[in-house]
Amino acid sequence: MKGKFYIDNAYRIAETDDRLFGSFIEHLGRAVYGGIYEPGHPAADARGFRKDVLDLVRELDVPVVRYPGGNYVSGFNWEDSVGPQEKRPRRLDLAWRSLEPNTFGLDEFMKWTKAAGTSPMLAINLGTRGIDAARNLVEYCNHPGGSYWSDLRQSHGVESPYGIKLWCLGNEMDGPWQIGHKTADEYGKLANEAAKVLKYFDPSLELVVSGSSNNQMPTFPAWEATVLEESYDAVDYLSLHSYYGNRDNDLGNFLGCSQGMDDFIKSVVSTCDFVKAKKRSKKTINLSFDEWNVWFRSTFPDPAIEAWKVGPALIEDTYTFEDALVVGSLLITLLKNADRVKIACLAQLVNVIAPIMTENGGPAWRQTIFYPFLHASKYGRGTVLDVRSESPLYPTKQFGEVPYLDAVAVASQRTGGVSLFAVNRSQDERLELEGRLGGFQGLKVVEHLEMTHRNVKAVNSASKPNEVMPVTASGKARVDGDRLTATLEPLSWNVIRLAP
């Protein structure tokens, strides 16, 4: 099977925002307790942070982490999570039917972000709370001192302000499952007033307003239109959430679900631009795809797990090789839409539908989906190029005809190099790829990373952490002048790195 592509350095989509490679930590299951935080673990530091997990997070080079939720945030009293740990209240978390001891809270999270080399994306409770709590929280976090809440922070041992710039105005407020669920009118008005207060404090803050929980919601995309009509002038980004799965064990259809993500993004962009036109505005609202991943194996609530425990094992999907292929295609789709998707958060980071898994008291390891995310984070920062590609199509039940080749390229204007990310969706044929490289001089292949496996259901585990991992594919890609040829194995994730 043959595929073709054309890349030209002059045909550019956008510069990637580094925050496109963000992630998410929620007080859900073992994401915090037993994940990033486990006092007494052999690898824990004096603060209780697992250093083995920190090493893996730093390896991914995650630029931003959304916190503390998620559904959790809609019942969260932020004041419970600061100050002396021994004085913090233990609360029932109704979102996940767990016991929250608040031994890891806002102050610990900010210390953890510094240790992990990342920055915070803080979500505000607009479920059970609202404007007053929002203004107090931003004062606690960001005011230098001399006011009630900033002085309280200093009394907790944090002299300098945290300087948090990126804020989410609630979470999935369209969902009937959400504590404090609201109509689009109710939420839009509340989000607008909360946004005004935050901007009064600091006009440079970046604010994300909640879009639909997914594009299958009966109110999509009317929700987006109504919310933006209320809040357009006060906010900067609109959120998208979507999860993908293979419940019918239909691999071809599953591999095509990135087409569904692309359609979702384009629908939301159209809605944003409709409101922009309706308001005669010169401002463009960009997107924050702040929850995305493969998720379909685990369910909640799990009747086998006792309620009201600290850090129960909830929503811990074990990822397969086929899941990694899909995550690779989803990353390709996010890059293709980098002109409007500026922030994206793989949900989540540790244990809960995550690239990193741990055992309490035991090891940490990389799940299969760790690798495409790592590659995109490491080599996907630069200028996304408009790749024109051709390959045979195959039919899917849900997404129509889908091309076997899924590809995007990212150029480094600093080095003159380019990285090509490509998935071969064919289950039984190699894809012989041929392409032209316009506007580049003297490129050669410096690395071809390939991930494939004979068993699409193969997984990594504590006992076999390297069952699925990338290898260097020698001699399968080469450049001759402005012509690149490469062999992509059936069902493979590929990163072909070119440099002068």
VOMARDO-675208 format. One record per atom (N, C-alpha, C): residue in one letter; x, y, z. Coordinates in steps of 0.001 Angstrom, whole numbers, plus 500000, padded with zeros to 6 digits. Layout:
<atoms>
AXYZ
...
</atoms>
This chain:
<atoms>
M500854498816500000
M500000500000500000
M500891501235500000
K500486502253499222
K501298503448499081
K500558504671499629
G501357505592500152
G500831506861500612
G501749507981500185
K501166509169499986
K501943510319499555
K501658511504500470
F502652512392500545
F502415513628501280
F503271514734500689
Y502870515966500984
Y503664517113500582
Y503741518071501759
I504969518495502089
I505213519452503161
I505983520625502571
D505572521832502928
D506341523013502547
D506483523914503764
N507703524383503998
N507971525209505170
N507202526528505143
A506695526911503973
A505933528161503870
A504458527974504223
Y503965526731504229
Y502547526474504476
Y502373526069505939
R502090527055506756
R502097526869508200
R500697527011508775
I500398526173509763
I499114526266510466
I499230527236511632
A500197527007512513
A500377527870513684
A501601527414514454
E502093528299515310
E503061527916516318
E502337527154517429
T502920526074517895
T502300525364519013
T502482526171520291
D501414526242521066
D501511526719522439
D502012525525523252
D503055525722524057
D503593524606524833
D502518523924525668
R501486524680526056
R500446524135526927
R499542523134526211
L499781522914524918
L499071521861524196
L499405520480524752
F500511520380525493
F500982519106526023
F500805519033527536
G499689519605528007
G499397519611529430
G498721518343529903
S498497518269531219
S497826517121531808
S496946517585532968
F496553516647533830
F495446516895534749
F495636516013535980
I495523516626537143
I495502515897538409
I494242516306539166
E493394515334539442
E492163515560540199
E492217514749541489
H491530515225542504
H491364514426543719
H490330513333543417
L490806512327542717
L489983511218542241
L490824509955542323
G490307508941543016
G491027507681543105
G492419507856543678
R493412507251542998
R494796507297543466
R495652508285542665
A495012509287542048
A495803510286541328
A496709511055542289
V496140511440543431
V496921512159544439
V497466511184545475
Y496577510572546253
Y497004509707547360
Y497359508319546821
G498659508040546806
G499173506820546190
G499715507053544796
G499490508280544265
G500010508636542952
G501163509596543069
I500846510895543056
I501930511875543177
I502369512063544623
Y501528511616545584
Y501778511888547002
Y501589510610547814
E502659510145548429
E502576508941549249
E503655508979550342
P503395509721551429
P504364509742552531
P504648508324553027
G505894508060553316
G506281506732553782
G506702505797552676
H506442506153551422
H506922505326550309
H508446505408550245
P509117504318549882
P510590504355549813
P511141505448548906
A510357505839547892
A510824506867546956
A510291508252547288
A509588508405548416
A509017509706548767
A510073510627549362
D509949511921549043
D510826512893549678
D510215513353550997
A510828514346551631
A510380514783552952
A508973515376552920
R508524515794551737
R507183516373551607
R506129515326551271
G506556514087551058
G505631513028550676
G505462512856549184
F506197513623548374
F506095513512546921
F506904512307546438
R506274511454545627
R506988510298545083
R507983510755544034
K509264510550544313
K510300511002543399
K510326510178542111
D509928508891542187
D509878508103540958
D508806508638540011
V507690509092540568
V506637509695539741
V507092511046539207
L507721511836540047
L508245513125539588
L509208512953538420
D510051511929538475
D510988511676537378
D510240511421536068
L509162510642536138
L508397510334534931
L507640511553534423
V507119512363535330
V506425513589534915
V507405514546534246
R508597514674534826
R509613515539534204
R510048514983532853
E510079513648532715
E510411513053531417
E509401513471530359
L508113513509530723
L507074513943529790
L507140515441529499
D507785516200530374
D507912517652530223
D506530518296530056
V505670518029531025
V504300518557531000
V504347520031531400
P503930520952530542
P504082522378530847
P503013522947531766
V501841522294531843
V500759522796532675
V499948521616533190
V499481521712534435
V498657520655535035
V497399521291535624
R496257520827535157
R494962521298535656
R494677520638537006
Y494097521418537956
Y493914520952539319
Y492867521838539991
P492038521360540948
P491971520016541535
P490866519147540921
G490238519601539872
G489189518862539185
G488723519679538001
G487835519029537182
G487152517787537413
G485924517982538296
N485118516899538310
N483893516891539110
N484159517240540572
Y485340516892541059
Y485681517157542451
Y485570518640542801
V485936519510541848
V486026520928542181
V484672521543542501
S483584520938542022
S482265521540542212
S481742521400543632
G482452520671544492
G482109520611545906
G483286520961546796
F484297521594546224
F485575521823546891
F485585523171547607
N485896523163548884
N486141524380549640
N487654524593549714
W488149525551548969
W489597525682548848
W490262525970550190
E489551526633551099
E490125526968552391
E490489525723553208
D489821524580552899
D490138523331553602
D491535522823553277
S492103523292552168
S493319522668551636
S494572523483551886
V494488524503552759
V495658525329553044
V495878525390554552
G497068525843554925
G497382525950556348
G497937524658556911
P498099524583558236
P498678523388558867
P497871522133558538
Q498547521096558085
Q497850519879557673
Q497031519275558809
E497566519330560021
E496877518683561134
E495582519399561512
K495386520621561013
K494174521368561340
K493134521341560216
R493455520689559136
R492534520675557997
R491411519662558223
P490191519999557798
P489065519080558004
P489087517917557028
R488568516797557459
R488333515650556581
R486913515787556034
R486764515719554722
R485473515944554078
R485051514726553258
L483744514549553132
L483210513567552196
L483161514194550816
D483836513557549853
D483792514008548466
D482631513308547778
L481564514048547523
L480356513446546953
L480518513093545483
A481427513783544779
A481609513500543354
A482091512071543136
W483044511618543970
W483653510295543781
W483447509386544986
R482573509781545902
R482208508970547064
R483450508471547806
S484346509429548066
S485607509136548743
S485750510042549961
L486709509708550809
L487028510539551961
L488244511390551615
E488107512688551725
E489186513611551407
E489814514128552697
P491059513732553004
P491700514176554243
P492315515565554148
N492444516086552920
N493043517404552698
N494489517507553185
T495179516379553291
T496604516430553645
T497453516871552449
F496910516710551262
F497514517296550056
F496503518301549525
G496919519574549501
G496006520621549073
G496692521631548186
L496127522818548145
L496621523862547258
L498093524175547513
D498462524347548765
D499860524679549063
D500814523564548638
E500415522306548887
E501263521169548471
E501316521074546947
F500184521307546290
F500173521229544826
F501134522243544220
M501153523447544759
M502052524458544206
M503521524072544418
K503830523462545554
K505198522970545763
K505500521817544796
W504501520965544561
W504700519839543648
W504932520319542215
T504170521342541763
T504368521841540401
T505796522349540208
K506328522990541227
K507708523477541126
K508677522308541027
A508448521275541829
A509313520095541783
A509205519367540456
A508002519385539861
A507758518672538604
A508151519487537378
G508488520748537566
G508844521592536434
G507665521967535578
T506506522143536201
T505300522474535460
T504658523707536065
S503516524125535509
S502797525292536015
S501341524924536243
P500639525672537109
P499271525303537478
P498214525885536551
M497150525124536378
M495904525583535756
M494833525313536807
L494434526333537544
L493616526131538736
L492133526301538411
A491355525317538824
A489908525357538602
A489201525920539827
I488165526701539565
I487385527373540604
I486037526679540749
N485572526532541973
N484277525925542264
N483154526905541921
L482432526623540834
L481221527381540517
L479993526485540626
G480144525383541385
G479015524501541662
G478332524905542950
T478978524606544100
T478405524967545388
T478812526373545815
R479777526985545095
R480248528305545502
R480211529252544313
G480874530397544436
G480744531359543357
G481720532497543440
I481225533717543223
I482070534889542999
I482924535214544220
D482331535163545405
D483062535574546593
D484243534645546865
A484012533339546786
A485099532384547004
A486167532530545932
A485758532855544701
A486721533024543613
A487641534208543876
R487074535331544304
R487919536497544535
R488852536279545740
N488363535552546747
N489218535270547905
N490367534346547526
L490069533371546680
L491091532413546258
L492190533099545462
V491825533951544522
V492858534610543711
V493672535579544566
E493041536187545569
E493799537048546488
E494794536227547299
Y494356535066547798
Y495258534185548553
Y496455533776547691
C496180533426546446
C497232532890545583
C498163533964545040
N497619535115544684
N498375536016543818
N498691537392544392
H498101537786545513
H498393539125546032
H499671539082546871
P500546540082546722
P501832540037547429
P501708540032548944
G500780540787549508
G500660540861550962
G499948542128551368
G499586542203552659
G498930543395553163
G497428543344553115
S496856542201552730
S495401542012552746
S495114540729553520
Y493830540532553856
Y493489539403554720
Y493970538075554152
W493592537781552890
W493887536452552353
W495356536302551995
S495994537343551522
S497432537228551229
S498245537109552513
D497807537814553567
D498487537667554854
D498303536263555415
L497120535682555162
L496894534306555605
L497865533363554909
R498067533557553609
R499033532713552884
R500416532849553503
Q500803534084553793
Q502121534295554379
Q502236533649555749
S501127533648556503
S501157532981557814
S501311531478557674
H501009530957556478
H501181529523556195
H502588529224555686
G503440530229555706
G504834529993555323
G505150530263553879
V504210530867553146
V504428531147551721
V504506532664551564
E505709533192551590
E505908534641551578
E505519535256550236
S505996534686549151
S505761535260547822
S504476534706547221
P503777535490546426
P502550534993545790
P502855533888544785
Y501865533037544563
Y502038531939543613
Y502035532427542165
G501329533514541914
G501316534055540555
G500644533152539547
I499522532528539913
I498803531625539005
I498080532451537949
K498355532165536681
K497814532976535592
K496646532334534859
L496506531008534938
L495513530303534134
L494447529687535039
W493164530045534815
W492073529658535701
W490897529101534902
C490298528036535431
C489092527435534843
C487875527880535656
L486858528345534976
L485639528813535629
L484659527650535756
G484908526805536767
G484052525642536988
G484421524474536095
N483563523458536105
N483818522218535365
N482504521572534952
E482357521313533647
E481235520523533119
E479890520916533741
M479631522193533757
M478422522668534421
M477150522316533668
D477275521813532439
D476100521343531687
D475652519955532116
G476490519235532880
G476212517836533208
G475278517691534398
P474169516959534268
P473274516742535414
P473959516048536587
W475062515359536331
W475813514685537403
W476629515684538235
Q476772516889537739
Q477654517860538381
Q476966518495539588
I477686518555540716
I477162519273541868
I477006520747541482
G475795521270541649
G475545522651541258
G475289522823539781
H474863521754539106
H474520521819537682
H473635523026537375
K473905523680536242
K473176524892535879
K472747524846534412
T471758525657534089
T471425525856532684
T472501526728532049
A472493526786530727
A473481527611530034
A473340529080530416
D472115529562530546
D471901530954530951
D472457531206532350
E472124530298533283
E472583530468534670
E474103530446534746
Y474693529448534095
Y476141529333534162
Y476821530494533442
G476333530855532269
G476952531942531513
G476995533233532305
K475905533548532996
K475877534775533807
K476848534672534982
L476864533520535672
L477767533347536801
L479222533383536352
A479529532677535269
A480906532661534765
A481354534064534379
N480475534825533776
N480818536186533383
N481132537052534601
E480309536938535643
E480545537754536837
E481812537319537574
A482054536010537643
A483299535535538258
A484503535994537451
A484392535931536129
A485493536368535268
A485773537855535453
K484725538658535566
K484913540097535774
K485698540372537055
V485355539640538130
V486039539828539402
V487523539477539270
L487818538344538622
L489220537950538446
L489976538959537594
K489338539476536561
K489990540471535713
K490133541813536424
Y489192542151537315
Y489371543351538133
Y490656543233538957
F490881542033539483
F492089541810540279
F493334541909539410
D493298541248538235
D494470541220537358
D494007540998535924
P494013542024535089
P493535541872533703
P494339540881532876
S495545540533533327
S496378539614532546
S496054538144532795
L495164537845533747
L494786536460533985
L494122535877532739
E494354534588532485
E493723533882531369
E492630532981531926
L491427533103531357
L490263532433531921
L489634531494530903
V489298530285531382
V488685529248530556
V487247529064531013
V486286529274530111
V484884529056530420
V484492527646529982
S483595527010530722
S483265525597530478
S482337525434529280
G482786524638528316
G481924524220527227
G481185522947527601
S480634522290526617
S479886521055526853
S480800519956527372
S480226519059528177
S480987517938528721
S481443516988527622
N480713516916526551
N481094516181525341
N480118516577524247
N480430516194523016
N479567516635521912
N478349515752521709
Q478112514797522617
Q476893514005522582
Q475844514552523551
M476164515597524275
M475200516208525168
M474044516797524353
P472799516660524816
P471657517157524032
P471679518666523840
T472422519378524687
T472478520837524576
T473649521332523732
F474476520420523196
F475600520834522355
F475099521148520952
P475541522221520286
P476445523282520736
P475716524544521205
A474399524421521443
A473659525588521916
A474221526079523246
W474714525132524076
W475323525512525356
W476459526503525122
E477361526155524206
E478515527015523922
E478058528406523475
A477080528449522577
A476624529729522051
A476035530601523155
T475193530009524004
T474554530782525077
T475575531264526098
V476469530364526520
V477479530730527514
V478374531843526978
L478783531746525730
L479667532766525169
L478950534095524963
E477678534051524626
E476941535305524491
E476910536072525809
E476944535338526925
E476965535973528241
E478368536421528652
S479403535671528258
S480728535853528867
S481835536205527881
Y481508536408526609
Y482521536515525554
Y483602537544525867
D483193538699526342
D484153539783526534
D485086539554527719
A484696538668528653
A485450538504529894
A486362537290529899
V486205536362528948
V486963535115528986
V487897535021527780
D488788534034527842
D489814533894526807
D489745532571526049
Y489282531513526728
Y489234530186526128
Y487906529517526465
L487512528599525595
L486346527745525825
L486836526311525931
S486349525569526932
S486852524211527146
S486091523188526311
L486793522103525966
L486223520911525350
L486661519714526171
H485775518722526304
H486092517451526949
H485609516324526048
S486420515304525908
S485968514136525146
S486861512936525446
Y486225511771525571
Y486929510504525785
Y486507509529524691
Y487405508615524349
Y487201507721523215
Y487433506284523659
G486722505344523017
G486833503962523450
G486513502964522362
N486676501698522705
N486483500590521763
N485577499542522396
R484416499978522835
R483500499076523545
R483028497916522676
D482944498125521368
D482472497067520463
D483600496200519926
N484817496457520388
N485999495732519912
N486087495769518388
D485852496949517833
D485946497195516398
D487178498069516180
L488316497433515895
L489584498149515861
L489603499221514779
G489094498917513610
G489103499902512535
G488340501160512907
N487187500985513508
N486401502142513932
N487125502909515034
F487701502184515988
F488423502800517094
F489573503653516576
L490312503142515606
L491446503881515066
L491014505150514344
G489753505219513961
G489258506400513257
G488690507473514160
C488729507285515474
C488015508220516347
C488666509599516407
S489910509728515943
S490486511070515873
S489725511946514887
Q489042511319513920
Q488186512084513020
Q487032512712513788
G486529511964514794
G485487512514515650
G485989513698516461
M487241513607516960
M487819514747517678
M487944515958516770
D488384515745515537
D488546516848514596
D487203517512514302
D486170516717514098
D484832517267513844
D484343518078515043
F484603517569516249
F484206518255517472
F484877519626517549
I486183519645517331
I486917520905517387
I486360521910516379
K486139521457515162
K485666522380514123
K484260522895514419
S483415522069515026
S482085522530515411
S482166523617516474
V483052523427517456
V483181524424518521
V483805525708517988
V484798525588517111
V485378526778516484
V484299527565515744
S483443526865515006
S482372527534514265
S481420528264515208
T481121527632516339
T480223528262517307
T480863529507517908
C482134529408518278
C482839530584518808
C482822531735517800
D483073531408516552
D483158532454515541
D481774533011515182
F480731532200515337
F479375532712515177
F479082533787516226
V479441533498517476
V479203534486518543
V480065535725518310
K481297535526517852
K482162536658517526
K481502537553516485
A480951536950515434
A480284537722514389
A479029538408514918
K478282537672515734
K477035538230516287
K477327539447517158
K478453539429517877
K478817540531518759
K479628541616518048
R479915541402516755
R480769542333516010
R482086542545516747
S482623541458517299
S483822541546518111
S485076541341517268
K486154541972517676
K487455541735517058
K488267540682517815
K487712540211518913
K488397539237519769
K488072537823519302
T489084536952519307
T488893535547518951
T489015534688520199
I488031533838520431
I488090532883521534
I488779531619521042
N489853531230521717
N490539529987521393
N490065528867522323
L490597527664522114
L490064526478522776
L491056525883523761
S490483525325524830
S491239524553525817
S490621523162525868
F491279522198525238
F490775520808525227
F491319520153526500
D490736520568527655
D491397520263528922
D490976518948529566
E490243518116528850
E490105516698529200
E489996515905527907
W490968515022527673
W490893514118526527
W491716512876526833
N491271511751526336
N492021510498526468
N491166509366525927
V491740508179525930
V490986506929525778
V490485506538527166
W489194506247527259
W488607505801528536
W487320505051528234
F487320503757528504
F486079503016528314
F486023501716529103
R487143501281529674
R487128499979530350
R486589500078531771
S487036501043532512
S486625501170533906
S485367502027534003
T484593501781535039
T483355502518535230
T483299503068536647
F482405504005536845
F482156504548538177
F480657504734538337
P480059504399539479
P480736503782540628
P481026502307540406
D482080501822541058
D482453500413541013
D481921499757542284
P480946498862542171
P480349498269543376
P481329497451544207
A482452497064543612
A483441496266544349
A484310497117545262
I484228498447545128
I485082499342545905
I484244500038546965
E484676499898548196
E483951500479549320
E484008501996549270
A482868502631549551
A482805504091549527
A483460504687550767
W483758505989550653
W484253506820551750
W485612506355552287
K486492505970551359
K487868505642551690
K488798506687551069
V489978506835551654
V490986507730551098
V491723507019549972
G491757507643548805
G492529507117547685
G492123505727547224
P490818505460546984
P490432504140546457
P490891503995545009
A491013502767544546
A491493502502543184
A490339502672542197
L490098503885541763
L488998504203540852
L489513504530539456
I488802504040538448
I489010504402537035
I490477504218536636
E491003503033536886
E492402502741536566
E492471501858535325
D492257502465534171
D492353501721532917
D493788501257532672
T493925500008532258
T495208499485531796
T495218499631530284
Y496183500369529764
Y496175500725528354
Y496916499701527505
T496344499447526338
T496882498479525390
T497682499190524299
F498303498375523445
F499015498946522310
F498055499686521383
E496853499137521157
E495914499822520261
E495499501176520849
D495398501266522166
D495090502548522800
D496181503573522500
A497442503117522508
A498550504021522229
A498472504558520801
L498080503720519852
L497911504193518479
L496857505286518405
V495752505091519115
V494678506080519093
V495133507373519763
V495813507280520885
V496335508481521541
V497286509217520597
G498093508477519847
G498958509119518861
G498172509898517830
S497095509306517314
S496263510007516332
S495546511201516950
L495132511089518199
L494498512228518864
L495493513378519024
L496745513066519327
L497774514100519407
L498019514744518044
I498022513940517006
I498154514479515649
I497017515458515359
T495811515104515765
T494653515971515535
T494771517277516304
L495218517217517550
L495419518448518316
L496450519347517636
L497533518755517142
L498541519545516441
L497975520163515165
K497171519422514431
K496570519957513208
K495674521156513485
N495172521248514698
N494269522340515070
N494934523346516008
A496267523431515935
A497011524285516851
A496747525772516629
D496101526124515529
D495747527523515338
D494649527972516281
R493828527010516781
R492755527381517701
R492836526641519037
V493373525429519056
V493550524709520319
V494900525109520890
K494862525911521949
K496082526437522539
K496479525705523811
I495496525073524472
I495736524338525706
I495065522983525562
A495717521934526028
A495097520608526049
A495665519837527235
C494815519070527891
C495235518327529085
C494853516859528928
L495855515995528797
L495614514565528836
L495084514227530223
A493909513617530264
A493264513321531553
A493328511820531805
Q494024511411532887
Q494756512269533788
Q496235511899533744
L497005512232534792
L498456512080534720
L498974510816535395
V498398510464536542
V498888509316537308
V497709508463537778
N497763507167537491
N496844506119537977
N495432506193537408
V494812507341537420
V493442507486536924
V493497507752535424
I493093506753534605
I493190506832533142
I494437507640532744
A495595507067533011
A496828507853533018
A497982507153532307
P498952507944531819
P500158507355531225
P501116506784532246
I500985507201533512
I501869506737534586
I501052505950535586
M501531504746535939
M500859503911536933
M501810503644538090
T501218503437539268
T502009503100540447
T501330501985541232
E502111501360542086
E501577500511543145
E501836501207544467
N500867501199545365
N501098501755546692
N502248501005547358
G503272501734547750
G504444501114548352
G505352500429547367
G504975500437546072
G505737499706545067
G506227500582543934
P506408499996542750
P507039500719541649
P506069501645540915
A506648502443540038
A505914503235539057
A506385502805537678
W505500502866536676
W505897502475535328
W505109503257534286
R505593503152533055
R505011503855531919
R503976502962531252
Q502756503459531112
Q501759502747530321
Q502059502942528830
T501360502191527978
T501629502272526538
T501421503682525993
I500411504396526510
I500114505721525975
I501152506761526385
F502034506415527298
F503097507323527718
F503945507769526526
Y504212506836525609
Y505216507083524588
Y504771508063523504
P503593507910522886
P503217508947521913
P503098510328522545
F502622510389523798
F502547511685524467
F503948512259524687
L504880511416525114
L506269511838525292
L506839512392523993
H506638511664522898
H507208512081521618
H506615513406521153
A505294513554521297
A504662514799520874
A505139515970521725
S505251515745523033
S505715516803523927
S507155517191523619
K507971516211523291
K509403516445523081
K509707517026521706
Y508993516557520682
Y509332516927519310
Y508230517718518609
G507112517966519284
G505978518624518642
G505877520106518920
R506915520698519483
R506890522123519786
R507610522873518665
G506889523764518031
G507438524487516897
G506318524992516024
T506533524947514723
T505545525414513753
T504867524214513107
V503559524103513305
V502822523008512675
V502632523338511206
L503004522401510347
L502907522592508901
L501656521914508353
D501138522487507311
D499920521968506674
D500314520820505738
V500281519612506261
V500673518430505484
V499507518004504585
R499753517931503311
R498770517404502362
R499134515947502068
S498259515038502462
S498585513614502335
S497483512867501601
E497888511742501021
E496964510853500320
E497288509419500702
S496253508642500932
S496413507201501137
S495063506558500893
P495032505235500675
P493743504565500529
P492856504780501761
L491558504673501555
L490573504848502617
L489971503507503001
Y489439503438504223
Y488687502247504628
Y487416502695505348
P486354501897505281
P485082502319505877
P485047502063507388
T484395502953508122
T484168502752509552
T482683502927509848
K482249502320510917
K480842502372511311
K480419503758511767
Q481333504472512386
Q480970505723513044
Q481478506966512333
F482605506864511613
F483262508055511093
F483349508105509577
G482619507248508891
G482686507218507441
G483996506643506960
E484454507100505790
E485718506613505252
E486878507360505897
V487867506586506344
V489007507126507079
V490291506736506350
P491255507640506168
P492510507279505501
P493386506394506386
Y494091505479505757
Y495022504637506516
Y496157505464507114
L496549506526506424
L497647507373506895
L497093508552507687
D497614508742508886
D497313509926509685
D498646510570510007
A498845511839509594
A500175512436509731
A500103513938509917
V501125514461510613
V501319515897510759
V502814516138510899
A503255517340510565
A504670517685510675
A504815518973511473
V505899519035512252
V506205520219513056
V507648520625512763
A507828521883512361
A509149522383511992
A509727523221513117
S511029523158513256
S511753524035514170
S512403525125513335
Q511900526351513450
Q512485527443512675
Q513883527781513186
R514164527391514435
R515483527662515017
R516547526754514423
T516241525453514298
T517241524494513823
T517113524175512346
G515968524516511745
G515743524158510353
G515307522726510149
G515063522000511230
G514632520611511137
G513130520470511170
V512668519241511006
V511237518959511002
V511014517557511546
S509909517396512291
S509523516075512798
S508195515690512179
L508149514493511619
L506926513961511024
L506355512912511957
F505099513097512379
F504383512131513211
F503386511407512310
A503402510081512351
A502540509337511426
A502054508037512051
V500783507714511789
V500188506444512188
V499740505721510925
N500118504453510827
N499562503571509794
N498441502780510431
R497203503045509996
R496035502396510583
R495754501017509986
S496466500640508935
S496211499339508318
S496577498219509276
Q495714497212509372
Q495951496109510284
Q496837495026509681
D497066495075508372
D497831493984507762
D498797494395506659
E498853495691506283
E499737496096505197
E500698497184505636
R501936497052505179
R502881498147505318
R502434499315504437
L502773500514504870
L502487501708504086
L503813502261503578
E503983502224502270
E505183502781501645
E504918504253501380
L505578505088502163
L505297506518502174
L506326507256501336
E505834508163500506
E506710508992499701
E506227510425499783
G507177511348500045
G506760512733500180
G507793513713499692
R507337514933499483
R508203516020499058
R508349517024500185
L509554517545500334
L509879518491501391
L510235519813500739
G509313520753500771
G509551522059500156
G510030523073501170
G510985523905500765
G511431524989501616
G512450524599502660
F512971523371502582
F514004522919503522
F515281522628502754
Q516419522807503413
Q517699522582502761
Q518499521498503472
G518947520510502710
G519908519528503196
G519442518679504360
L518148518322504378
L517657517507505479
L518111516063505355
K518310515434506505
K518595514004506545
K517863513395507742
V517650512105507710
V516989511413508807
V517972511254509951
V517634511813511107
V518494511647512279
V517925510606513242
E516620510304513104
E516025509285513975
E514657508905513425
H514371507612513454
H513038507116513143
H512596506248514317
L511702506796515144
L511142506051516264
L509886505328515797
E509784504074516151
E508666503249515696
E508124502458516881
M506811502432517009
M506194501599518030
M505144500725517362
T505339499426517487
T504402498452516951
T504450497220517844
H503500496312517656
H503467495099518475
H502600494061517765
R502986492801517909
R502236491726517260
R500853491528517872
N500669492004519118
N499409491831519835
N498830493199520174
V497703493562519568
V497148494900519792
V496644495070521219
K496443493964521937
K495963494033523319
K497120493985524333
A498349494049523864
A499506494001524766
A499518495216525685
V499969495006526928
V500004496074527929
V501351496070528640
N501649497178529278
N502764497243530217
N502234497069531630
S503071496529532503
S502645496260533877
S503842496389534805
A503594496285536104
A504696496361537069
A505706495254536827
S505241494069536432
S506146492942536203
S506767492958534803
K506074493597533823
K506593493696532454
K506437495136531974
P507229496049532534
P507025497469532227
P507432497872530820
N508182497022530118
N508686497382528798
N508130496498527693
E506972495899527931
E506381495034526903
E506083495821525626
V505549497018525774
V505245497884524621
V506052499165524778
M506957499384523835
M507767500600523893
M508356500860522508
P508750502095522234
P509290502398520914
P510703501860520737
V511060501653519475
V512423501257519122
V512881502159517983
T514176502137517730
T514721502859516585
T514639501975515361
A513972502478514324
A513800501717513083
A514908502126512111
S515925501320512006
S517072501658511163
S516779501350509706
G517053502304508840
G516979502087507401
G515597502111506807
K514568502413507581
K513201502429507037
K512779503800506519
A513584504830506771
A513289506169506272
A514576506779505740
R514474507486504621
R515657508124504059
R515225509345503245
V516178510266503077
V515942511483502304
V516919511510501145
D516397511828499971
D517216512007498776
D516810513346498160
G517620514360498404
G517261515706497946
G516056516226498722
D514972516494497980
D513754516964498639
D512706515852498739
R513144514608498627
R512236513472498602
R512471512587499823
L511405512372500611
L511464511480501773
L510684510217501465
T511300509075501695
T510592507803501601
T510719507088502934
A509653506373503298
A509653505660504577
A508709504481504502
T509028503449505243
T508158502292505390
T507537502331506778
L506204502362506804
L505469502353508061
L504849500977508246
E505223500304509310
E504704498963509567
E503194499004509817
P502503497875509585
P501074497836509915
P500853498194511387
L499811498933511650
L499467499349513016
L500709499866513746
S501179501015513312
S502406501546513905
S502292503042514148
W502959503465515212
W503175504880515531
W504608505215515157
N504818506309514432
N506123506651513917
N506432508126514156
V507693508391514509
V508210509753514561
V509485509773513740
I509465510493512627
I510632510581511757
I511202511989511911
R512388512077512464
R513020513359512758
R514077513656511699
L513938514847511101
L514848515278510043
L515577516523510512
A516829516632510125
A517624517806510480
A518666518048509399
P519140519306509253
P520198519589508264
P521490518863508640
</atoms>
